């Protein structure tokens, strides 16, 4: 078994995979943030909860991706806070290794702001792309790893293959024309 290391030099394949995951995450985040920028900042009941922020730092994979790629240092009281400590004025400040639910959940208000059913389906597919590398051989899930759990070389390889497939799906989604292009404004008053 290969420990998800605290030092990037402990496993070069795992380090490459973590960086690849973070690059895909950044590409998805850029598209998602572009679409959520008009809806989420004014929300009176944000979907962000402290439990999701904690899951990012309790999970050895997400914590390691965060550490080696775009470090966000949680506050000292992160294990007990009742506030979503990753939530800043422009959305989530956890730029790498964010808990997968934070991408895959889309509220009704957000989906209603998208112009048509095809765009809503494309946005949901985009939001779900990080669920693909979440599935590990043997039925394990990346987001369910607990403190101290390990990834095998086989699992790191499976994550790599799933990341390549997710990138191909992203190319298809971009080419579909269903995602609004950069600069597109969502309906300002979504229900």
C-alpha positions in Angstrom: 0.0 0.0 0.0 1.1 3.5 -0.7 0.4 6.2 1.9 -0.9 9.5 0.6 2.2 11.2 1.7 2.7 14.5 3.5 5.9 15.0 1.4 5.5 15.2 -2.4 8.8 13.3 -2.8 7.3 10.2 -1.1 5.5 9.0 -4.3 6.1 10.6 -7.7 3.2 8.9 -9.4 0.8 10.0 -6.6 2.3 13.6 -6.8 1.7 13.7 -10.6 -1.8 12.3 -10.1 -2.6 14.9 -7.4 -1.4 17.7 -9.6 -3.4 16.3 -12.5 -6.5 16.2 -10.3 -5.9 19.8 -9.2 -5.6 20.9 -12.9 -8.9 19.3 -13.8 -10.4 20.8 -10.6 -9.2 24.2 -11.6 -10.6 23.9 -15.2 -14.0 22.8 -13.8 -14.0 25.5 -11.1 -13.3 28.2 -13.7 -16.3 27.1 -15.7 -18.5 26.6 -12.7 -17.5 29.9 -11.0 -18.2 31.7 -14.3 -21.8 30.4 -14.2 -22.4 30.8 -10.4 -21.0 34.3 -10.1 -24.4 36.0 -10.5 -26.4 33.6 -8.4 -24.5 32.4 -5.4 -23.1 35.7 -3.9 -26.6 37.0 -3.1 -27.9 33.8 -1.7 -29.5 34.0 1.7 -29.0 30.3 2.4 -25.7 29.2 0.9 -25.2 25.5 0.3 -21.8 25.6 1.9 -21.7 24.0 5.3 -18.7 23.6 7.7 -19.0 19.8 7.5 -17.9 20.0 3.8 -15.0 22.2 4.6 -14.0 19.7 7.4 -14.3 16.8 5.0 -11.7 18.5 2.8 -9.1 18.4 5.6 -10.2 15.1 7.2 -9.7 13.3 3.9 -6.1 12.5 3.2 -6.4 12.7 -0.6 -8.1 16.2 -0.6 -5.8 17.5 2.1 -2.8 16.3 0.1 -4.1 17.8 -3.2 -4.6 21.0 -1.4 -1.2 21.0 0.2 0.8 20.2 -2.9 -1.1 22.4 -5.4 -2.9 25.4 -4.0 -2.5 25.5 -0.2 -5.4 26.8 1.8 -4.6 26.8 5.5 -7.7 26.2 7.6 -8.1 28.2 10.8 -6.9 26.6 14.0 -10.4 25.8 15.2 -11.4 24.2 11.8 -12.5 20.9 13.5 -15.1 22.6 15.7 -16.2 25.7 13.9 -19.9 26.2 13.0 -19.0 28.5 10.1 -18.0 27.3 6.6 -14.4 28.5 7.0 -13.6 28.1 3.3 -16.4 30.5 2.2 -15.1 33.9 1.3 -16.8 37.0 -0.3 -16.2 35.5 -3.8 -17.1 31.9 -3.0 -15.0 29.0 -1.8 -11.4 29.9 -1.1 -10.3 26.3 -1.1 -8.8 26.3 -4.6 -7.6 22.7 -4.7 -8.7 19.5 -3.0 -12.2 20.8 -2.4 -14.7 18.1 -1.3 -16.5 16.6 -4.3 -20.0 17.4 -3.1 -19.1 21.1 -3.4 -18.9 20.7 -7.2 -21.7 18.2 -7.8 -24.5 19.9 -5.8 -26.5 22.4 -7.8 -29.5 24.1 -6.1 -32.8 24.9 -7.8 -32.0 28.6 -7.8 -28.8 28.1 -9.7 -30.3 25.7 -12.2 -33.2 28.0 -12.8 -30.8 30.8 -13.7 -29.5 28.8 -16.7 -31.2 29.7 -19.9 -32.6 26.3 -21.1 -32.9 22.6 -20.2 -29.9 21.6 -22.3 -27.7 24.1 -20.5 -28.9 22.8 -17.2 -28.1 19.2 -18.1 -24.7 20.3 -19.5 -23.9 22.2 -16.3 -24.9 19.2 -14.1 -22.7 17.0 -16.2 -19.8 19.5 -15.8 -20.5 19.6 -12.0 -20.3 15.8 -11.8 -17.0 15.3 -13.6 -15.0 15.0 -10.4 -17.3 12.1 -9.3 -15.6 10.0 -12.1 -12.1 9.9 -10.5 -13.9 9.4 -7.1 -14.6 5.8 -7.9 -11.7 3.5 -6.9 -11.2 -0.2 -7.7 -13.0 -2.5 -5.3 -15.8 -0.1 -4.6 -13.9 2.4 -2.5 -14.6 6.1 -3.0 -12.0 8.8 -2.8 -14.3 11.1 -0.9 -14.8 8.5 1.8 -11.1 8.0 2.7 -10.7 8.6 6.4 -7.7 9.9 8.3 -4.7 7.6 7.8 -6.2 5.6 5.0 -4.0 4.6 2.2 -4.1 4.4 -1.6 -2.5 1.6 -3.5 -0.5 2.0 -6.7 -3.4 0.4 -8.5 -5.8 3.0 -7.1 -3.5 5.9 -8.1 -3.4 4.4 -11.6 -7.2 4.2 -11.6 -7.5 7.8 -10.6 -5.1 8.8 -13.4 -7.2 6.9 -16.0 -10.4 8.4 -14.7 -8.9 11.9 -14.8 -8.1 11.3 -18.5 -11.7 10.2 -19.2 -13.1 13.2 -17.3 -10.9 15.5 -19.4 -12.2 13.9 -22.6 -15.8 14.5 -21.3 -14.9 18.1 -20.6 -13.7 18.6 -24.2 -17.1 17.1 -25.4 -19.1 19.4 -23.1 -17.1 22.4 -24.2 -17.7 21.5 -27.9 -21.4 20.9 -27.4 -22.1 24.6 -27.1 -24.5 23.9 -24.2 -22.3 25.6 -21.7 -22.6 29.4 -21.8 -19.4 31.0 -23.2 -17.2 33.2 -21.0 -18.8 36.5 -20.3 -22.3 35.3 -20.6 -24.6 36.7 -17.9 -27.1 34.6 -16.2 -30.6 35.8 -15.6 -30.1 38.3 -12.8 -33.2 37.3 -10.8 -33.3 33.5 -10.5 -36.1 32.1 -8.3 
